């Protein structure tokens, strides 16, 4: 094995390592982006639910008897 082939082999190994690390970084970045997107969607859903809850609480505070008067079709028929 000549010194030129040894250098070529070492460069090939370094190139393979660099490609592996680049691919690994790309995969890690894509994974992080997917996780971030999921967390943002979950946070948006939680904020929408909190807003809806606050609206219901405000309606109940404004007119607490309306809950008993409203017939939404899901109440049990007594009698």
N, C-alpha and C positions, 0 to 999 in steps of 0.2 A: 504494500500500500504506500503510495507516494504521499508526500505532504500535501500535494494539491487535492488528492482525493479525500484526505482526512479533513481538510478545510471545507471542501464541498459537502461532505457528510455532516459536519458540524453546522454549516449554514442551513442545510435541509432540515436538521432537527430544530434549529432555532426558528425557522420559518413555520414549521408545523406547530411549534409551541405558541408562536405569535398568533397563528390562525385559530388555534384552540381557545386562547385567551380572549380574542376578539369575538368569537362565536359565543363564548360563555358570558361575556359582558352584554352582548346583544340579547341573549336569552334572559339574563337577570334584569335588564332594563325593561323588556317587554313584560316580564312577570310583575315588576314593580308598578308599571303603568296599569296593568289589568287590576291589580289589587287596589290601587288608588281610585280607579274608576268605580269599582264595586263599593268602596267605602264612601265615595261621594254620593252614589245613588242611594245607599242605605241612609246616609245623613239627610238627604233630601226627603226621603220617605218618612223618616222620623220627624223632621220639621213640619211636613204636611200634616202628619197625624197630630202633632202637638197643636198646630193651628186649628185643626178641626175640633180638638178637645176644648180648646179655649173658647171657640165660638159656641159650643154646646153649653159650657159653663156660664158664659155671659148670658145666653138665652135663659138658662135656668135661674140665674140670679135676677134677671129682669122680670120674669114671669114664672115663678115656680109651679103654679097650678096648671100651666099649659101642658105639662108632661102627662098629667092625669086626664086631661080633657082630650088630647089629641088621639085620634084613632088611626094608627098607621097600618092596620090590617093584620097585625101580628099579636094582638091582645087576645087573651082567653075570653071566651064567652061565658059569662056567669049566668046560668039559668036559662 
